[in-house]
Amino acid sequence: MRVNVSRSLPATSLGGGLWRLEPPGDREDGLPRGIPSRSVPADRDDLPYKVEIWNESGASVEQIVAITANASIGYAAYYAATREYPDRHITLRHKNSVVARWSGPQH
């Protein structure tokens, strides 16, 4: 994957294809530029919301289209998925609980 970064905006590689873009000038937290202010989570336990697209029969998850820590962003992704895939089963989960479910049009 190729990443183009403007020369006026410093960027720090966090590994795994993740980049942190930083404004020019001093950081507000006082840390040197090369040290990220927050480490990247290794196991993604802090991202409890996910949006799942189920296969046509509704028997298994075919694709996870969003994973986020924020409920509002999770619901926005769920809403967008219901518009993008109106004929599929879609679920919004918080950890192991189903928060919202779209079953597609009833025939």
Secondary structure as the mmCIF struct_conf table of DSSP 4:
data_model
#
loop_
_struct_conf.conf_type_id
_struct_conf.id
_struct_conf.beg_label_comp_id
_struct_conf.beg_label_asym_id
_struct_conf.beg_label_seq_id
_struct_conf.end_label_comp_id
_struct_conf.end_label_asym_id
_struct_conf.end_label_seq_id
TURN_TY1_P TURN_TY1_P1 ARG A 7 SER A 8
BEND BEND1 LEU A 9 LEU A 9
STRN STRN1 ALA A 11 GLY A 15
TURN_TY1_P TURN_TY1_P2 GLY A 16 GLY A 17
STRN STRN2 LEU A 18 LEU A 21
BEND BEND2 PRO A 24 GLY A 25
TURN_TY1_P TURN_TY1_P3 GLU A 28 ASP A 29
TURN_TY1_P TURN_TY1_P4 ARG A 33 GLY A 34
BEND BEND3 ILE A 35 ILE A 35
BEND BEND4 SER A 37 ARG A 38
HELX_LH_PP_P HELX_LH_PP_P1 SER A 39 PRO A 41
BEND BEND5 ALA A 42 ASP A 43
TURN_TY1_P TURN_TY1_P5 ASP A 45 ASP A 46
STRN STRN3 TYR A 49 TRP A 54
HELX_LH_PP_P HELX_LH_PP_P2 ASN A 55 ASN A 55
TURN_TY1_P TURN_TY1_P6 GLU A 56 SER A 57
BEND BEND6 GLY A 58 SER A 60
STRN STRN4 VAL A 61 THR A 68
BEND BEND7 ALA A 69 ALA A 69
HELX_RH_AL_P HELX_RH_AL_P1 ALA A 71 GLU A 84
TURN_TY1_P TURN_TY1_P7 PRO A 86 ASP A 87
BEND BEND8 ARG A 88 ARG A 88
STRN STRN5 ILE A 90 HIS A 94
TURN_TY1_P TURN_TY1_P8 LYS A 95 ASN A 96
STRN STRN6 SER A 97 TRP A 102
#
